[in-house]
Amino acid sequence: MNVKILYFSELGTDLREEMSGARWLLMSSTDLQSATGALMFAELDGILIGVDHRGEEITPGLWQRAVHLMLVSEQINADEFAKKSGITKVIADDVGQLVDYTW
């Protein structure tokens, strides 16, 4: 089975059309500020969201409700953060790539 994985940084202006049929939308923490539309369409269309949040301070917000997978620095207790944030899967890994943890 081929899973369609998209990267927010590669999307153009027609978000919903480009995201059609995707299983995952992956982004960096710096993308979150401009990803409101993509997060909304992902929720409506059943697309899972993954965020690489290494190297940035984590500021809690509504965006966390849309995230299914988050990659954080190994300095963070991933299990504890997952419980507090409600994010399905939080992985502490300073080396791996976000795509390595998609399901």
URZI-V91052 format. One record per backbone hydrogen bond with DSSP energy under -0.5 kcal/mol. NH is the residue of the N-H (numbers start at 1). CO is the residue of the C=O. Records with the same first field share a line. If there is no record, write none. Layout:
# URZI-V91052
NH=CO  CO
This chain:
# URZI-V91052
3=1
4=2
5=3
6=24
8=26
10=7
11=8
15=13
18=14
19=15
20=16  17
22=19
23=4
24=4
25=48
26=6
27=50
29=52
31=28
32=28  29
34=31
35=32
39=35
40=36
41=37
42=38
43=39
44=40
45=41
46=42  43
47=42
48=23
50=25
51=69
52=27
53=51  71
56=53
59=57
60=58
64=61
65=62
66=63
67=63  64
68=49
69=49
70=89
71=51
72=70  91
76=73
78=76
81=77
82=78
83=79
84=80
85=81
86=82
88=67
89=68
91=70
93=72  91
100=97
101=98
102=99
